[in-house]
Each structure stands twice: as structure tokens, then as C-alpha cells.
Amino acid sequence: MTEGSVIIIGGAEDKVRDRVILSRFATLAGGRDATVVVISTASSMGVEAGARYKQVLGELGVTKVRTIHAITRAQANDEKAAYAIRNATGIFLTGGNQLRLSSTIGGTRLADAVLDQFRQGAVVAGTSAGASALSSHMIAFGASGATPKHRMAQIAAGLGVLPGVIVDQHFQQRNRLGRLLSLIAQNPSLLGLGVDEDTAGVVGVDHVMEVIGRGSITVVDGARSETDAWEVKGHRPLMISGVVLHSLPAGYRFDLRRRERIVAPALHALPGGGEAASS
């Protein structure tokens, strides 16, 4: 069994112009030979969201696209939902509310089928809430702001496709550095990934993440950090010191297991096909 790729998207990905991120997903899923399932459970406009992605992927050459909008656990436990995943070469989780997604499909046949298909080599992508839900530990909700504070965010169990990390989205646009720092202070074994809008991390079977899109991914590594998070009360600011922070735009790669940037950038991933200076 060979695991597939994972694509974590910060939300608001370009669906009209260059469509760099969705094109990469379509390619990894198999292009014209792809069979894609779009799961729109996270969205309150799930049927419309599923139809929109079906249209865009069709324009990118993917003709076999099925949408699943399970809104109850009973529907997510229906064997038909799980069966729809079994031949998928690509699975896409839309944005919306990640707690709606995880609490509706977590631990169901549908969630098990997604993991099984991923382990058989399918590419699994999530945008916004869908990206957050791909990790084992998921940000359920939280506050904005640059200063890390106690009780700033709540963690819930995600789907477990990408273990060892915690993903936050709309990162720069919604000023979410503080909440990611606060969570890493409390969970330093996890690697924090803050993904900007129209930006994605493409994680291969080697657990190396390549950044594509218009923004950056902020990597927060608290393995050697110190904090007073355990003794702070209420919603007061907490101390975290010794964090290693990386801000990686398109073309750069990061080894999630070794927690280190790979020096040579992936030149083909830069916007417009330009070349990056050697770092």
C-alpha cells in the first residue's frame, strides 16, 4: 500500500484564472482519467459548493466527479457513501465549518473509506475547513490576533489523513498567528502550519511539503520551545519562547518529519514559471 498525496489549501483558491492549486489536484488525481469525489459536508451551502467544484474540475478535464453532501451521521454511515469513495483517485473536502465536518463524518464509514482510499494512493485535498480537518488534531474554533493567549482556540479530533501537524487557514488574512502559537505552546509535539488564502501545501509520500499558490505557509515548530501555558489563567497572554518559525512562499519545500526546510526550491512551482534565487 502506498499513501497518496495530501493538499492543504488555505481557502479562497483561484477557481477562475490560473487555477494553479486546483490544477495540481486534478493532475495528481489522474487528469482526464481521474475519478474525483467532492465531500461538501462542511458547507452550509453544500449542494451548491459541490456543484461549483464539479464544474471547475470539469473545466480542468476531470469528467468523473461525484459529490457527497452527508449532513447527518446516519448518511455518513450509509454504505452507499462509503462505496462512492472506493474507486476515487482524488477526494476533495470543501470549506465551511470544520467542526460540522468532523462531528458529522468522524468515525463513520465515510471517514474510514476516505482514509482507506488515501492509503491506496488517492490524493486527498481540503480547502479552508476541509484543510483543518485533514490533520489528527484540528482547530475547532478560536479567536484572531497576533498575541498568543490562554483558551484562544479549541482543539478537536480531525480525520487523521495528515498526522503530526495542526493546520490553520485564511492565516494571514484573518490574523491567526496568535492562536496557532498558543496551540503549539500547549502541544509542542505538533507542527503548526498556517496557510494563507489561495495557497496550498502539497505533501507527498515522503512527507515533504511543497508550497504553491499566491501566498505563504507559516510553519511553527515548538519542539524546543518553553512556555508558561500550563499556569496561565483565564484568557491572559501566555509566554512562548524559542519557537522556530518559517515563512515559505511558492516554490519552497519543507520536510514535515525532520522539521527542516529543504534548501533547493522547486523552481517549477513559482508563480508564472519564474526562477527562484538559490537560498
C-alpha positions as CSV (number, residue, x, y, z in Angstrom):
1,M,0.0,0.0,0.0
2,T,1.3,3.5,-0.9
3,E,-0.2,6.5,0.6
4,G,-1.4,9.3,-1.7
5,S,-0.6,13.0,-1.6
6,V,-2.3,15.5,0.7
7,I,-3.1,19.1,-0.3
8,I,-3.9,21.6,2.4
9,I,-5.4,24.7,1.0
10,G,-5.8,28.0,2.9
11,G,-9.2,28.8,1.3
12,A,-10.3,31.2,-1.4
13,E,-8.3,29.3,-4.0
14,D,-8.4,30.7,-7.5
15,K,-11.2,29.0,-9.5
16,V,-11.3,31.3,-12.5
17,R,-7.9,32.4,-13.7
18,D,-4.7,30.3,-13.4
19,R,-6.2,27.8,-11.0
20,V,-2.8,26.6,-10.0
21,I,-3.9,24.7,-6.9
22,L,-7.0,23.0,-8.4
23,S,-5.0,22.1,-11.5
24,R,-2.4,20.4,-9.3
25,F,-5.1,18.5,-7.6
26,A,-6.6,17.4,-10.9
27,T,-3.2,16.3,-12.2
28,L,-2.4,14.3,-9.1
29,A,-5.8,12.6,-9.2
30,G,-5.0,11.4,-12.8
31,G,-6.2,14.2,-15.1
32,R,-8.7,13.0,-17.7
33,D,-8.5,9.5,-16.2
34,A,-9.3,10.8,-12.7
35,T,-12.3,9.8,-10.6
36,V,-13.0,12.5,-8.0
37,V,-15.4,12.7,-5.1
38,V,-16.2,16.1,-3.6
39,I,-17.4,16.0,0.0
40,S,-19.2,19.2,0.9
41,T,-20.4,18.4,4.4
42,A,-18.6,21.3,5.9
43,S,-20.6,23.8,3.9
44,S,-24.0,25.2,4.8
45,M,-24.4,25.6,1.0
46,G,-23.1,22.1,0.4
47,V,-25.1,21.2,-2.7
48,E,-24.1,24.4,-4.4
49,A,-20.5,24.1,-3.3
50,G,-20.3,20.5,-4.6
51,A,-21.7,21.6,-7.9
52,R,-19.2,24.5,-8.2
53,Y,-16.2,22.2,-7.7
54,K,-17.7,19.7,-10.2
55,Q,-17.9,22.5,-12.8
56,V,-14.4,23.8,-12.2
57,L,-12.8,20.3,-12.2
58,G,-14.8,19.5,-15.4
59,E,-13.2,22.6,-17.0
60,L,-9.8,21.2,-15.9
61,G,-10.5,18.0,-17.8
62,V,-11.9,15.8,-15.0
63,T,-15.1,14.3,-16.3
64,K,-15.8,11.8,-13.5
65,V,-16.8,13.9,-10.5
66,R,-19.3,12.8,-7.8
67,T,-20.5,14.9,-4.9
68,I,-21.4,13.7,-1.4
69,H,-23.3,16.0,1.0
70,A,-23.7,13.9,4.1
71,I,-25.4,16.2,6.7
72,T,-26.2,13.5,9.3
73,R,-24.1,10.8,10.8
74,A,-26.6,8.2,9.5
75,Q,-26.0,9.4,6.0
76,A,-22.2,9.3,6.6
77,N,-22.6,5.7,7.9
78,D,-24.6,4.7,4.8
79,E,-22.7,2.0,2.8
80,K,-23.6,3.9,-0.4
81,A,-21.5,6.9,0.8
82,A,-18.5,4.7,1.6
83,Y,-18.9,2.8,-1.7
84,A,-18.8,6.1,-3.7
85,I,-15.3,6.7,-2.3
86,R,-13.9,3.2,-3.2
87,N,-12.9,3.9,-6.8
88,A,-11.8,7.5,-6.2
89,T,-8.4,8.7,-7.3
90,G,-9.0,12.1,-5.8
91,I,-11.0,13.2,-2.8
92,F,-11.8,16.9,-2.2
93,L,-13.2,18.4,1.1
94,T,-14.8,21.8,0.7
95,G,-14.7,24.7,3.1
96,G,-17.3,25.7,5.6
97,N,-17.2,24.7,9.3
98,Q,-14.6,22.1,10.2
99,L,-16.5,21.1,13.4
100,R,-19.6,20.4,11.3
101,L,-17.4,18.2,9.1
102,S,-15.6,16.3,11.8
103,S,-18.6,15.8,14.1
104,T,-20.8,14.6,11.1
105,I,-18.4,12.2,9.4
106,G,-15.7,11.5,12.0
107,G,-15.7,7.8,13.0
108,T,-18.2,6.8,10.2
109,R,-17.9,4.5,7.2
110,L,-17.4,7.6,5.0
111,A,-14.4,8.8,7.0
112,D,-13.0,5.2,7.1
113,A,-13.4,5.0,3.3
114,V,-11.5,8.3,2.8
115,L,-8.6,7.0,4.9
116,D,-8.6,3.6,3.2
117,Q,-8.6,5.2,-0.3
118,F,-5.8,7.6,0.7
119,R,-3.7,4.6,1.8
120,Q,-4.4,3.0,-1.6
121,G,-2.8,6.1,-3.2
122,A,-5.6,8.6,-3.8
123,V,-4.8,12.3,-3.4
124,V,-6.8,13.9,-0.6
125,A,-7.3,17.7,-0.7
126,G,-9.1,20.1,1.7
127,T,-9.7,23.8,1.4
128,S,-10.3,26.1,4.4
129,A,-12.3,24.0,6.9
130,G,-11.5,20.9,4.8
131,A,-7.8,21.6,5.2
132,S,-8.1,21.9,9.0
133,A,-10.0,18.6,9.2
134,L,-7.3,16.6,7.4
135,S,-4.9,16.5,10.4
136,S,-5.3,14.3,13.5
137,H,-5.6,17.3,15.8
138,M,-7.9,20.0,14.4
139,I,-8.6,23.6,15.4
140,A,-12.3,23.5,16.1
141,F,-12.7,27.3,16.5
142,G,-10.8,30.2,18.0
143,A,-10.1,33.9,18.2
144,S,-8.0,36.2,15.9
145,G,-5.0,38.3,17.0
146,A,-1.2,38.2,16.9
147,T,-0.7,37.7,20.7
148,P,-1.0,34.1,21.9
149,K,-3.4,33.8,24.8
150,H,-4.7,31.0,27.1
151,R,-8.0,29.5,25.9
152,M,-7.6,31.2,22.5
153,A,-8.6,28.2,20.5
154,Q,-10.2,24.8,20.9
155,I,-8.9,21.5,19.6
156,A,-11.0,18.6,18.3
157,A,-10.1,15.3,16.6
158,G,-9.7,15.6,12.8
159,L,-9.8,12.9,10.2
160,G,-6.2,11.8,10.6
161,V,-5.1,11.9,7.0
162,L,-2.1,14.1,7.9
163,P,-0.9,13.2,11.4
164,G,1.7,15.2,13.4
165,V,0.6,18.7,12.3
166,I,-2.2,21.2,13.1
167,V,-3.4,23.2,10.2
168,D,-4.9,26.8,10.3
169,Q,-6.2,28.5,7.2
170,H,-7.0,32.0,5.9
171,F,-3.9,32.6,8.0
172,Q,-2.5,36.0,7.1
173,Q,-5.9,37.3,6.0
174,R,-7.6,36.6,9.4
175,N,-4.6,37.4,11.7
176,R,-4.3,33.9,13.2
177,L,-0.7,33.7,14.3
178,G,-1.6,34.1,18.0
179,R,-3.9,31.1,18.1
180,L,-1.5,28.9,16.3
181,L,1.3,29.9,18.7
182,S,-1.0,29.3,21.7
183,L,-1.8,25.8,20.4
184,I,1.8,24.9,19.7
185,A,2.7,26.2,23.2
186,Q,0.2,23.6,24.6
187,N,1.0,20.9,22.1
188,P,4.7,21.3,21.1
189,S,4.8,17.8,19.6
190,L,2.7,19.1,16.8
191,L,4.0,21.2,13.9
192,G,1.9,24.2,13.2
193,L,1.0,25.0,9.6
194,G,-0.7,28.4,8.9
195,V,-1.8,28.5,5.2
196,D,-2.7,31.8,3.5
197,E,-5.6,32.1,1.1
198,D,-5.0,30.9,-2.5
199,T,-2.0,29.0,-1.2
200,A,-1.5,25.3,-0.6
201,G,0.9,22.8,0.7
202,V,1.3,19.6,-1.4
203,V,2.6,16.8,0.8
204,G,4.0,13.8,-1.0
205,V,4.5,10.2,0.3
206,D,7.9,11.3,1.5
207,H,6.2,13.8,3.9
208,V,7.9,16.7,2.1
209,M,5.5,19.7,1.7
210,E,5.8,21.9,-1.4
211,V,4.2,25.3,-1.3
212,I,2.2,26.5,-4.3
213,G,-0.1,29.5,-4.9
214,R,0.0,33.2,-4.2
215,G,0.7,33.5,-0.5
216,S,2.9,31.7,2.1
217,I,2.7,28.9,4.6
218,T,3.9,29.8,8.1
219,V,5.5,26.8,9.8
220,V,5.6,27.0,13.6
221,D,8.0,24.5,15.3
222,G,7.8,24.4,19.1
223,A,9.8,21.3,19.7
224,R,12.5,23.3,21.6
225,S,10.2,26.0,23.0
226,E,9.4,26.9,26.6
227,T,6.1,28.2,27.8
228,D,4.1,29.1,30.9
229,A,0.9,28.0,29.2
230,W,0.2,25.4,31.9
231,E,0.0,28.0,34.7
232,V,-1.7,30.9,32.9
233,K,-5.3,31.5,33.9
234,G,-8.4,32.8,32.1
235,H,-7.8,34.4,28.7
236,R,-4.5,36.1,29.6
237,P,-1.5,36.3,27.3
238,L,0.9,33.4,27.6
239,M,4.7,33.2,27.1
240,I,6.2,31.0,24.5
241,S,9.9,31.3,23.8
242,G,12.3,29.5,21.5
243,V,9.9,28.8,18.7
244,V,11.4,28.2,15.2
245,L,9.3,29.9,12.6
246,H,9.5,29.6,8.8
247,S,7.6,31.6,6.2
248,L,7.6,29.8,2.9
249,P,6.2,31.2,-0.3
250,A,5.6,29.2,-3.5
251,G,8.5,27.0,-4.7
252,Y,9.9,26.2,-1.3
253,R,9.7,22.8,0.3
254,F,9.7,21.6,3.9
255,D,10.3,18.2,5.4
256,L,7.5,17.7,7.9
257,R,9.2,14.7,9.6
258,R,12.6,16.2,10.0
259,R,11.2,19.7,10.7
260,E,13.6,21.4,8.3
261,R,13.4,23.4,5.2
262,I,14.8,21.8,2.1
263,V,17.3,24.3,0.7
264,A,16.8,23.9,-3.0
265,P,13.4,25.4,-4.0
266,A,11.2,23.7,-6.5
267,L,11.5,26.1,-9.4
268,H,8.6,24.9,-11.4
269,A,6.2,25.8,-8.6
270,L,6.8,29.5,-8.7
271,P,4.1,31.8,-9.9
272,G,4.4,32.5,-13.6
273,G,7.1,29.8,-14.0
274,G,9.9,32.2,-12.9
275,E,13.1,31.1,-11.2
276,A,13.9,31.5,-7.5
277,A,17.2,32.7,-6.2
278,S,19.2,30.0,-4.6
279,S,18.8,30.1,-0.8
